């Protein structure tokens, strides 16, 4: 009876791992496709690149993303924390949160009629089983897109 319980528990854990991993990969592909389709110029410099005219409607854009890890990955990360080393599930979680926050910046700039974002700043904060990412940047219209 106890062995049957362990097999059932193991089966549920493996099923959750497979479904969660598949959902995460699908979400990452969706983010990558959205970045390709966005076509905006992004930089992290402290100036307006791409021939921008700073006085021509530059605006600050801000986005925030809160993304959580599942209990299984958090449990495995705590075990990894005991022996040391890189915790891949947290790295992937932070990457997803960062990409989502920057993508939201780009969409916000497009909604305001601007086509580029520079001076992007990212702030991270661990919250429970997940992370919060606050992204901010300066959205502007490139000169070549103004003249055309």
Residue frames as a rotation matrix with the C-alpha (Angstrom) as fourth column:
UNK 1
0.572 0.820 0.000 0.00
0.820 -0.572 0.000 0.00
0.000 0.000 -1.000 0.00
UNK 2
0.503 -0.465 -0.729 2.79
0.103 -0.805 0.584 2.42
-0.858 -0.369 -0.357 0.90
UNK 3
-0.589 -0.743 0.318 4.68
0.364 0.108 0.925 1.48
-0.722 0.661 0.207 -2.27
UNK 4
-0.105 0.663 0.741 1.56
0.990 0.002 0.138 2.19
0.090 0.749 -0.657 -4.33
UNK 5
0.801 0.368 -0.472 1.28
0.477 -0.869 0.131 5.60
-0.362 -0.330 -0.872 -2.69
UNK 6
0.012 -0.897 -0.442 4.93
0.034 -0.441 0.897 6.36
-0.999 -0.026 0.025 -3.52
UNK 7
-0.644 -0.207 0.737 4.44
0.688 0.266 0.675 5.32
-0.336 0.942 -0.029 -7.16
UNK 8
0.377 0.858 0.349 1.35
0.919 -0.394 -0.026 7.52
0.115 0.330 -0.937 -7.40
UNK 9
0.714 -0.174 -0.678 3.16
0.198 -0.879 0.434 10.46
-0.672 -0.444 -0.593 -5.83
UNK 10
-0.387 -0.921 0.031 6.13
0.193 -0.049 0.980 9.94
-0.901 0.385 0.197 -8.13
UNK 11
-0.365 0.345 0.864 3.81
0.928 0.206 0.310 9.78
-0.071 0.916 -0.396 -11.14
UNK 12
0.736 0.669 -0.099 2.12
0.670 -0.742 -0.035 13.04
-0.097 -0.040 -0.995 -10.16
UNK 13
0.373 -0.692 -0.618 5.50
0.012 -0.663 0.749 14.76
-0.928 -0.287 -0.239 -9.69
UNK 14
-0.627 -0.631 0.457 6.79
0.427 0.213 0.879 13.55
-0.652 0.746 0.136 -13.07
UNK 15
0.013 0.737 0.676 3.55
0.997 -0.064 0.050 14.55
0.080 0.673 -0.736 -14.79
UNK 16
0.832 0.271 -0.484 3.73
0.388 -0.908 0.160 18.02
-0.396 -0.320 -0.861 -13.21
UNK 17
-0.058 -0.949 -0.311 7.37
0.068 -0.314 0.947 18.36
-0.996 0.034 0.083 -14.24
UNK 18
-0.622 -0.171 0.764 6.60
0.712 0.285 0.642 17.44
-0.327 0.943 -0.055 -17.86
UNK 19
0.359 0.844 0.399 3.53
0.920 -0.392 0.001 19.67
0.157 0.366 -0.917 -18.15
UNK 20
0.747 -0.114 -0.655 5.25
0.244 -0.869 0.430 22.62
-0.619 -0.481 -0.621 -16.43
UNK 21
-0.323 -0.946 -0.034 8.37
0.211 -0.107 0.972 22.29
-0.923 0.307 0.234 -18.58
UNK 22
-0.422 0.260 0.868 6.28
0.906 0.155 0.394 22.15
-0.032 0.953 -0.301 -21.74
UNK 23
0.687 0.726 -0.023 4.28
0.727 -0.687 0.023 25.22
0.001 -0.032 -0.999 -20.70
UNK 24
0.433 -0.614 -0.660 7.50
0.106 -0.693 0.714 27.13
-0.895 -0.379 -0.235 -19.93
UNK 25
-0.614 -0.678 0.404 9.04
0.450 0.120 0.885 26.27
-0.649 0.725 0.231 -23.31
UNK 26
-0.031 0.703 0.710 5.84
0.988 -0.087 0.130 27.29
0.153 0.706 -0.692 -25.09
UNK 27
0.824 0.333 -0.458 5.85
0.459 -0.866 0.198 30.63
-0.331 -0.374 -0.867 -23.25
UNK 28
-0.014 -0.920 -0.391 9.51
0.102 -0.390 0.915 31.28
-0.995 -0.027 0.100 -24.12
UNK 29
-0.608 -0.135 0.782 8.80
0.758 0.195 0.623 30.57
-0.236 0.972 -0.016 -27.80
UNK 30
0.437 0.859 0.269 5.86
0.889 -0.458 0.018 32.97
0.138 0.231 -0.963 -27.65
UNK 31
0.650 -0.281 -0.706 8.07
0.192 -0.838 0.511 35.70
-0.735 -0.468 -0.491 -26.13
UNK 32
-0.455 -0.883 0.114 10.78
0.297 -0.030 0.955 35.17
-0.840 0.468 0.276 -28.76
UNK 33
-0.331 0.423 0.843 8.20
0.940 0.068 0.335 35.43
0.084 0.904 -0.420 -31.55
UNK 34
0.742 0.637 -0.208 6.75
0.662 -0.746 0.077 38.61
-0.106 -0.194 -0.975 -30.03
UNK 35
0.217 -0.756 -0.618 10.24
0.104 -0.612 0.784 40.18
-0.971 -0.234 -0.054 -29.91
UNK 36
-0.672 -0.471 0.571 10.82
0.565 0.172 0.807 39.31
-0.479 0.865 0.150 -33.57
UNK 37
-0.020 0.784 0.620 7.48
0.966 -0.145 0.215 40.79
0.259 0.603 -0.754 -34.58
UNK 38
0.518 0.278 -0.809 7.91
0.629 -0.764 0.141 43.98
-0.579 -0.582 -0.571 -32.55
UNK 39
0.347 -0.429 0.834 10.68
0.858 -0.213 -0.467 45.36
0.378 0.878 0.294 -34.79
UNK 40
0.985 0.010 0.174 11.51
-0.053 -0.932 0.357 48.20
0.166 -0.361 -0.918 -32.37
UNK 41
0.063 -0.996 0.058 15.00
0.113 -0.051 -0.992 49.40
0.992 0.070 0.110 -31.66
UNK 42
0.979 0.174 -0.111 16.13
0.121 -0.049 0.991 48.88
0.167 -0.984 -0.069 -28.05
UNK 43
0.022 -0.997 0.080 19.32
0.157 -0.075 -0.985 50.16
0.987 0.034 0.155 -26.51
UNK 44
0.681 0.131 -0.720 20.68
0.717 0.077 0.692 50.50
0.146 -0.988 -0.041 -23.03
UNK 45
-0.451 -0.855 0.257 22.79
0.794 -0.516 -0.323 53.61
0.409 0.059 0.911 -23.61
UNK 46
-0.101 0.357 -0.928 22.34
0.757 -0.578 -0.305 56.99
-0.646 -0.734 -0.212 -21.97
UNK 47
-0.735 -0.065 -0.675 21.59
-0.323 -0.841 0.433 58.85
-0.596 0.537 0.597 -25.19
UNK 48
0.439 0.898 0.001 19.10
-0.316 0.155 -0.936 58.80
-0.841 0.411 0.352 -28.03
UNK 49
-0.627 -0.721 0.294 20.53
0.004 0.375 0.927 56.53
-0.779 0.583 -0.232 -30.73
UNK 50
-0.340 0.487 0.805 19.23
0.854 0.518 0.047 55.95
-0.394 0.703 -0.592 -34.21
UNK 51
-0.815 -0.046 0.577 19.00
0.396 -0.772 0.498 59.62
0.423 0.634 0.647 -35.21
UNK 52
0.078 0.910 -0.408 16.35
0.977 0.011 0.213 60.46
0.198 -0.415 -0.888 -32.64
UNK 53
-0.390 -0.070 0.918 15.29
0.002 -0.997 -0.075 63.98
0.921 -0.027 0.389 -31.88
UNK 54
-0.781 0.006 -0.625 15.01
0.583 0.365 -0.726 64.11
0.223 -0.931 -0.289 -28.06
UNK 55
-0.845 0.466 -0.262 12.59
-0.236 -0.765 -0.599 67.03
-0.479 -0.444 0.757 -28.05
UNK 56
-0.537 0.648 -0.540 10.19
-0.722 -0.022 0.691 65.29
0.436 0.761 0.480 -30.40
UNK 57
0.394 0.918 0.054 7.83
-0.789 0.307 0.533 63.57
0.472 -0.252 0.845 -27.97
UNK 58
-0.520 -0.578 -0.629 10.16
-0.081 0.766 -0.637 61.40
0.850 -0.280 -0.445 -25.91
UNK 59
0.379 0.713 0.590 8.25
-0.770 -0.111 0.628 59.80
0.514 -0.692 0.507 -23.03
UNK 60
-0.699 -0.541 0.468 9.03
-0.714 0.563 -0.416 57.54
-0.038 -0.625 -0.780 -20.11
UNK 61
0.285 0.747 -0.600 7.52
-0.601 0.627 0.495 54.07
0.747 0.220 0.628 -20.30
UNK 62
-0.574 -0.388 0.721 7.25
-0.817 0.334 -0.470 51.73
-0.058 -0.859 -0.509 -17.31
UNK 63
0.315 0.675 -0.668 6.16
-0.537 0.707 0.461 48.12
0.783 0.213 0.585 -16.97
UNK 64
-0.372 -0.374 0.849 6.10
-0.911 0.323 -0.257 45.58
-0.179 -0.869 -0.461 -14.17
UNK 65
0.190 0.357 -0.915 5.92
-0.480 0.847 0.231 41.81
0.857 0.395 0.332 -14.26
UNK 66
-0.161 -0.186 0.969 5.44
-0.930 0.359 -0.085 39.43
-0.332 -0.915 -0.231 -11.35
UNK 67
0.290 0.164 -0.943 6.11
-0.637 0.768 -0.062 35.81
0.714 0.619 0.327 -12.26
UNK 68
0.347 -0.052 0.937 6.08
-0.874 0.345 0.343 32.80
-0.341 -0.937 0.075 -9.93
UNK 69
-0.641 -0.566 -0.518 7.86
-0.647 0.762 -0.033 29.47
0.414 0.314 -0.855 -9.87
UNK 70
0.452 0.812 -0.370 5.98
-0.422 0.560 0.713 26.27
0.786 -0.166 0.596 -9.11
UNK 71
0.703 -0.095 0.705 6.42
-0.693 0.133 0.709 24.37
-0.161 -0.986 0.027 -5.84
UNK 72
0.894 -0.375 0.245 8.30
0.393 0.919 -0.026 21.46
-0.216 0.119 0.969 -7.39
UNK 73
0.398 -0.778 0.486 10.96
0.485 -0.271 -0.831 23.68
0.779 0.567 0.270 -8.97
UNK 74
0.396 -0.226 0.890 11.25
-0.655 -0.749 0.102 25.69
0.644 -0.623 -0.444 -5.75
UNK 75
0.881 -0.060 0.469 11.74
-0.329 0.635 0.699 22.51
-0.340 -0.770 0.540 -3.75
UNK 76
0.709 -0.645 0.285 14.42
0.704 0.619 -0.348 21.26
0.048 0.448 0.893 -6.15
UNK 77
0.356 -0.565 0.744 16.07
0.049 -0.784 -0.619 24.71
0.933 0.256 -0.251 -6.07
UNK 78
0.651 -0.101 0.752 16.23
-0.742 -0.293 0.603 24.54
0.159 -0.951 -0.266 -2.26
UNK 79
0.862 -0.389 0.326 17.99
0.256 0.888 0.383 21.17
-0.438 -0.247 0.864 -2.55
UNK 80
0.486 -0.695 0.530 20.41
0.689 -0.069 -0.722 22.67
0.538 0.716 0.445 -5.07
UNK 81
0.562 -0.216 0.799 20.99
-0.398 -0.917 0.033 25.55
0.725 -0.337 -0.601 -2.69
UNK 82
0.910 -0.216 0.355 22.26
-0.249 0.403 0.881 23.07
-0.333 -0.890 0.313 -0.07
UNK 83
0.471 -0.757 0.453 25.01
0.700 0.633 0.331 21.69
-0.537 0.161 0.828 -2.31
UNK 84
-0.068 -0.484 -0.872 25.64
-0.122 -0.864 0.489 24.93
-0.990 0.140 0.000 -4.22
UNK 85
-0.734 -0.254 0.629 25.75
0.577 0.256 0.776 25.76
-0.358 0.933 -0.041 -7.88
UNK 86
-0.902 0.396 -0.173 23.58
-0.428 -0.763 0.484 27.51
0.060 0.510 0.858 -10.41
UNK 87
-0.452 0.848 0.279 19.84
0.238 0.416 -0.878 27.19
-0.860 -0.330 -0.389 -9.94
UNK 88
-0.955 -0.031 0.295 18.59
0.297 -0.056 0.953 26.83
-0.013 0.998 0.063 -13.51
UNK 89
-0.116 0.990 0.083 14.90
0.969 0.094 0.227 27.13
0.217 0.107 -0.970 -12.67
UNK 90
0.381 0.209 -0.901 15.43
0.555 -0.831 0.042 30.58
-0.740 -0.516 -0.432 -11.10
UNK 91
-0.674 -0.663 -0.327 17.65
0.078 -0.504 0.860 31.66
-0.735 0.554 0.391 -13.99
UNK 92
-0.770 0.449 0.453 14.93
0.584 0.212 0.783 30.69
0.256 0.868 -0.426 -16.48
UNK 93
0.220 0.890 -0.399 12.30
0.971 -0.239 0.003 32.39
-0.093 -0.388 -0.917 -14.34
UNK 94
0.058 -0.284 -0.957 14.27
0.280 -0.916 0.288 35.65
-0.958 -0.284 0.026 -14.24
UNK 95
-0.913 -0.398 0.088 14.89
0.165 -0.164 0.973 35.48
-0.373 0.902 0.215 -17.98
UNK 96
-0.379 0.861 0.338 11.17
0.868 0.206 0.451 35.06
0.319 0.464 -0.826 -18.65
UNK 97
0.412 0.545 -0.731 10.27
0.797 -0.604 -0.002 37.94
-0.443 -0.581 -0.683 -16.33
UNK 98
-0.335 -0.634 -0.697 12.89
0.130 -0.764 0.632 40.22
-0.933 0.121 0.338 -17.88
UNK 99
-0.934 -0.012 0.357 11.78
0.356 0.066 0.932 39.45
-0.035 0.998 -0.057 -21.43
UNK 100
-0.051 0.998 0.048 8.13
0.974 0.039 0.222 39.96
0.220 0.058 -0.974 -20.56
UNK 101
0.305 0.129 -0.944 8.84
0.583 -0.808 0.078 43.33
-0.753 -0.574 -0.321 -18.88
UNK 102
-0.652 -0.610 -0.451 10.88
-0.010 -0.588 0.809 44.64
-0.758 0.532 0.377 -21.84
UNK 103
-0.775 0.439 0.455 8.27
0.601 0.290 0.745 43.41
0.195 0.851 -0.488 -24.31
UNK 104
0.268 0.897 -0.350 5.61
0.955 -0.295 -0.024 45.32
-0.125 -0.328 -0.936 -22.38
UNK 105
-0.107 -0.397 -0.912 7.80
0.217 -0.904 0.368 48.44
-0.970 -0.158 0.183 -22.61
UNK 106
-0.946 -0.314 0.081 7.94
0.124 -0.119 0.985 48.07
-0.300 0.942 0.151 -26.38
UNK 107
-0.371 0.891 0.261 4.18
0.873 0.239 0.424 47.57
0.316 0.385 -0.867 -26.66
UNK 108
0.325 0.462 -0.826 3.55
0.754 -0.653 -0.069 50.60
-0.571 -0.600 -0.560 -24.46
UNK 109
-0.510 -0.580 -0.635 5.84
0.025 -0.748 0.663 52.73
-0.860 0.323 0.396 -26.66
UNK 110
-0.917 0.193 0.350 4.03
0.385 0.191 0.903 51.54
0.108 0.962 -0.250 -29.79
UNK 111
0.014 0.986 -0.168 0.65
0.999 -0.008 0.038 52.42
0.037 -0.169 -0.985 -28.24
UNK 112
0.314 0.027 -0.949 1.95
0.386 -0.917 0.102 55.98
-0.867 -0.399 -0.298 -27.75
UNK 113
0.991 0.118 0.071 3.01
0.105 -0.312 -0.944 56.20
-0.089 0.943 -0.321 -31.41
UNK 114
0.368 -0.929 -0.033 6.74
-0.878 -0.359 0.316 55.87
-0.305 -0.087 -0.948 -30.65
UNK 115
0.847 0.029 -0.530 8.99
-0.362 0.763 -0.536 53.30
0.389 0.646 0.657 -32.30
UNK 116
0.011 -0.912 -0.410 12.10
0.176 0.406 -0.897 52.92
0.984 -0.063 0.165 -30.11
UNK 117
0.978 0.200 0.056 13.09
-0.027 -0.148 0.989 52.61
0.206 -0.969 -0.139 -26.46
UNK 118
0.024 -0.999 -0.047 16.45
0.152 0.050 -0.987 53.55
0.988 0.017 0.153 -24.94
UNK 119
-0.542 -0.365 0.757 17.87
-0.638 -0.408 -0.653 53.96
0.547 -0.837 -0.012 -21.41
UNK 120
0.447 0.738 -0.505 16.20
-0.238 0.642 0.729 50.74
0.862 -0.206 0.462 -20.29
UNK 121
-0.590 -0.540 0.600 16.59
-0.725 0.026 -0.689 50.04
0.356 -0.841 -0.407 -16.58
UNK 122
0.205 0.611 -0.764 15.56
-0.077 0.789 0.610 46.82
0.976 -0.066 0.209 -14.85
UNK 123
-0.433 -0.238 0.870 14.97
-0.875 -0.120 -0.468 46.31
0.215 -0.964 -0.156 -11.13
UNK 124
-0.174 0.312 -0.934 14.50
-0.035 0.946 0.323 42.82
0.984 0.089 -0.153 -9.69
UNK 125
-0.374 0.101 0.922 12.90
-0.922 -0.147 -0.358 41.80
0.099 -0.984 0.148 -6.40
UNK 126
-0.811 0.100 -0.576 12.36
0.074 0.995 0.069 38.27
0.580 0.013 -0.814 -5.07
UNK 127
-0.305 0.803 0.512 8.81
-0.947 -0.313 -0.073 37.75
0.102 -0.507 0.856 -3.87
UNK 128
0.451 0.534 0.715 7.93
-0.658 0.740 -0.139 34.40
-0.604 -0.408 0.685 -2.30
UNK 129
0.217 -0.300 0.929 8.33
0.391 0.899 0.199 31.75
-0.895 0.320 0.312 -4.98
UNK 130
0.534 0.069 0.843 8.81
0.845 -0.091 -0.527 34.27
0.041 0.993 -0.107 -7.78
UNK 131
-0.600 -0.760 -0.251 10.24
0.718 -0.649 0.250 37.55
-0.353 -0.030 0.935 -8.92
UNK 132
0.708 0.669 -0.228 9.02
0.492 -0.698 -0.521 41.04
-0.507 0.256 -0.823 -9.65
UNK 133
-0.451 -0.812 0.370 10.71
0.858 -0.281 0.431 42.97
-0.246 0.512 0.823 -12.44
UNK 134
0.613 0.523 -0.592 10.20
0.332 -0.851 -0.408 46.69
-0.717 0.053 -0.695 -12.88
UNK 135
-0.286 -0.671 0.684 11.37
0.933 -0.033 0.358 47.99
-0.217 0.741 0.635 -16.25
UNK 136
0.627 0.432 -0.649 11.59
0.248 -0.900 -0.359 51.62
-0.738 0.064 -0.671 -17.31
UNK 137
-0.374 -0.744 0.554 12.92
0.836 -0.013 0.548 53.34
-0.401 0.668 0.627 -20.38
UNK 138
-0.279 0.223 -0.934 12.63
-0.267 -0.952 -0.148 56.37
-0.922 0.208 0.325 -22.64
UNK 139
0.051 0.391 0.919 10.41
0.819 0.510 -0.262 55.84
-0.571 0.766 -0.294 -25.66
UNK 140
-0.163 -0.163 -0.973 10.99
-0.296 -0.933 0.206 58.05
-0.941 0.322 0.104 -28.70
UNK 141
0.864 0.400 0.305 10.50
0.209 0.266 -0.941 58.28
-0.458 0.877 0.146 -32.43
UNK 142
-0.135 -0.958 0.252 13.56
0.678 0.096 0.729 57.86
-0.723 0.270 0.636 -34.66
UNK 143
-0.245 -0.040 -0.969 14.33
-0.362 -0.923 0.129 60.67
-0.900 0.382 0.211 -37.06
UNK 144
-0.960 -0.157 -0.234 14.26
-0.271 0.293 0.917 58.43
-0.075 0.943 -0.324 -40.14
UNK 145
-0.568 0.822 0.039 10.74
0.823 0.567 0.038 57.29
0.010 0.054 -0.999 -39.19
UNK 146
-0.015 0.529 -0.848 9.69
0.365 -0.787 -0.497 60.94
-0.931 -0.317 -0.182 -38.74
UNK 147
-0.449 -0.269 -0.852 10.92
-0.546 -0.672 0.500 62.03
-0.707 0.690 0.156 -42.16
UNK 148
-1.000 0.017 -0.009 9.41
0.004 0.625 0.781 59.09
0.019 0.781 -0.625 -44.03
